[in-house]
Every structure is written in structure tokens, then in C-alpha cells.
Amino acid sequence: MASTQIQTVSSGADKLKMGASAALLVLALAGFFLLAKQGALVQWAVFVLGLAAAVGVFLSSEPGQQLIAFGVDATRELKKVVWPTRKEATQMTLVVFGFVLLMALFLWLTDKTLEWIFYDLILGWKK
């Protein structure tokens, strides 16, 4: 049996940061809707500032640091990918299109053959 690892927020400071981040997000949304009479510019400014503060607090916590590390690792792995050249990509695309056309023709012929066998030969339903 494989052991499963459950990752939780461990320290009290991280729990406090996560709660503060959630509270800032809720306050940003509430401010956006409560300041409707102040104009769209004020609404969006409050929302964007609140969202930025929530993201900043989240990124300062341990889960936020893990998210940043994951992003850095993913970027590093993407740089290792050997992308196909334009010629290779075109050739692969043409092979895929050719296979799709071949399969479409095969399935159409199979369908028409089965239709002819069942409706014309077995049931005698002529069109």
C-alpha cells in the first residue's frame, strides 16, 4: 500500500497569513461592491489593491513559497524541452491529418457496408 502525503499549513504564522489573505480577498470583493456609488475607477482601484495585498500575503506564507518554487521548477523544465523545428511540426501535422482522413474514409466505408448488409440484404429495405 502506497503512503499518501497530506500537505497542510503547519505553523501558526502560516495559518494566520492564509487567514489574512482570505480576509483581504473578501474585503477586496466587498469593497468593490460597496463602493459602487463612488465610480468604477474607485471600485477597481480598491479591488486591485486588495487583491494585490491578498496575493502578497499569500506569497509570503509557506504554501506561497512552495507555489513560487513550483513555478521556478516548471520554468526550468520547460527550458529543457527540445521543441520540433518548423519542418518537423509541419510533417507531423500532415501525418496526423492524413491519418484522420484515412480513418474517416475507413469508418464511412464500414458504416455504408454495414448499412447495405443489414438494410438491403438481411431486412430487404430498399431505398
N, C-alpha and C positions, 0 to 999 in steps of 0.2 A: 504494500500500500504506500503510495507516494505521500510525502508530507506536504501539507499546504501551508504556505506562509501568509499570514494575515498581517497587513501593514496598517498600523493605527498611529494616530498622533500620540506621542508618548509623553512629552514633558508638559508641565502646566503652562509654561510660556507659549508653547506652540498651540495649545488648546485656546489660550487667551487670544493669540494672534488670529487663529482661524475664526473665532467668535467675533472678533473686532472686524475682520474682513467681511464676514457675512452681514454684520450690523451696518457697516459702511455701504455695502451694496444695497441693502434695504433702504437706508436713509437716502441714497442717491436716487433710487426709484421713487420714493415718497416725495422727495424734493422736486423731482421732475413733474409729478402730477399736482402737487400742492401749489406750485408756482406758475400755474397755467395763466393767471391773470397778469403776471409780470412780463410776459412776452416770451417768444420762442428762444431768443438769444440767452436770456437768463435761465430758462428751463434747461437748455442743452449745456450751458456752462456748468450748472450745478451737477447735472448728471455726469458729464465727462470728468469733472474734478472728483466727484465721489467715486466714480468707477476707477479712476487712476489711483486714488488713495487706497481703495479696497485691493486693487492688484498689487500695489506697493507693499501693503501689509502682508498679503498672502505670500509674495515672493521672498519676504524676509523670514518666513517660517521654514521649518524643516521640509514639509511637503513641497513648498515653493522652490526651495533649493534643489530638491530631487527632480522637480519638473525642469528646472534650468539645466541640470546635469544631463537629463534625458535628451533635451533639445540639442545640447552640445554634442553628445554621443551620436545622435541621429544625423546631425550635420556632418560629423566626421565620417560616418559610414557612407553617407551619400557621396562624399568626395572620392571614396574608394571604388565606386561603381564605374565600370567601363561601358560607356554608352555606345550604341552602334553608330556607325557612320551613316551619312545620308543615303548612300548607295545600299548599305545593308538593310536599313529601315525600309527603303522602297522595295527591295527584293522580298523581304519578309511580308510586307503588306500585300504585294502582288500574289504571293503564295497563299496567304490567308484568303484573299478574295477569290482566287482560283478554286480553292478547296470549298469555299462556301457555294460557289456556282455549281461545282460538281455535285455536292451534296443536295443542293436544291433540285437539280436535274434528276438525280437518283431517287429522291423522295417523291417527286412528281410522277416519274415513271412507275414507281412502286404503287402509288396511290391509284393511278389510272389502270394499271394491270389488275389490282385487286378489285377495283370498281367493275372492270369488264368481266372478271371471273364471277364475282358474286351476283351482279345485277343482270348481266346478259346470259351467261352460261347456266348458272345454278337457278336463279329465280325467273329468268326469262322476261325480265322487264326491259323491253326495247325502248329506246329513247325516241 
